[in-house]
Amino acid sequence: INASLSVDAATPVAPVHRRTFGSFVEHMGRCVYTGIYEPGHATADADGLRQDVAALVRELGVTTVRYPGGNFVSGYRWEDGIGPKDRRPVRRDLAWHSLETNQFGLDEFMTWCRRQDIEPMMAVNLGTRGLQEALDLLEYANHPGGTHLSDLRAAHGHPEPHDIRMWCLGNEMDGPWQIGHLDARSYGRKAAQVARAMKMADRDLELVVCGSSGSTMPTFGAWEATVLEETYDAVEYISLHAYYEEHDGDLASFLGAVTDMDHFIDSVVSTADAVGAKLRDRKRIQLSFDEWNVWYLSRHQALAEVQPTDDWQVAPRVIEDQYNVADAVVVGNMLISLLRHSDRVTAASQAQLANVIAPIMTEPGGPAWRQTIFHPFALTAASAAGHVLRADLDAPVQDTAKYGEVDVVDSAVTHDEETGRTAVFVVNRSVDQQVALTVDLRGLTPTEVTEALTLADEDAYAANTMDDPDRVVPQPNKSARLDGGRLTVTLPPVSWTVVTLS
Ligand code: AHR
């Protein structure tokens, strides 16, 4: 199959945003406990932070981390997780049916963020709690000093304010599974009150209101419109969440899933702008795609139905999906979609960071390793810089059972004027056909291919495991050639590729 891409350097879409490469740490399963935090582990520092995981997080290129949930936050009392550890209570976490020891909380998270050079993104509980607790948390986290809660933070060893800029107003409040679930109008009013009061404390905060927990929710669209009618003036962002998985061996549909993500983003942009027009408000609401990934959710739901209700464990193994080559291609494609929508999607968080549907896996007391999905994330975060460029694709389509006709190829291109570097990210979504791609780099003057890497395998279901952690790694793509302003590269079926040029 032949495909071509025509890049237009003259009309950039938007800058590449640092926050596009965010992740998510929820108190769920083993993301925190035995994931990023494991006192007693051979690599743990004095604060119990695993340094083998810390090194992988750095390599992954994560820029922001959303915390502490997720569904967990809707039953969380933030003050359980501060102060002397021996006085912190153990509580039930109803969202994930486990025990929360509170040995890791806000101050530990902030220590971890600062050491990793990661920007925190904090969520407040709008499920079991509301306005007062959100304001207390904000005071404890951000007030410089001289008040009860800021002095308490200093007494706990953190005299400097944590200075958290981005705050999520609850989590997935449209979902009937959410503790304290609300209808759109009630949530919109609650979120607006919280947002306005938080901004009385600090008008420069960036606030994220909950959008739908997925585009298949029955209230999708109406939820966004109603919630934004209530909160438009008080928030900067609306959230989007999307998870994809392969169903019933239908690999072609799975590989085409990002067409659904594209449509989802476009629909939320249109809805937000329609509300802005109705309210005569010229402000543009930004999109925070703060949960996205491949997740074999249907397997989890089947397991959850048979889980005994008298079993309460600390940090149980929950949704520890093992990812394969096809999953990595879809993850790489999701990043392509996020980049291409950088004009409106200015923050995103892959869910999650360690063990729980994660690029990084660990064993308690044992090693840490990279899942297949680690690689497209790390390479995109490292290579995407400057601006996203407009690129016209001419590619054949393939028919899929779930999404209809889907372009066989999908791509995003970035160019950094300062360094002169260009990066082409591209997926071949065909299950069995190789693609010969030609990229016309009009207006750019690259002189060499710096690097061309492809993630693919004869077996689309090959995965990395603890015993074979590098079974799937990106390999040099020796077919990449630059001739004048024209790049040619061959893309194997079910593959993700990055070509950098300078
Ligand atoms: O990331 C796992 C869960 O998915 C989160 O807790 C929730 O927000 C979403 O449904």
Residues whose N, C-alpha, C, O or C-beta is under 5 A from the ligand:
A	BS01	AHR	G70 N71 F72 E172 A351
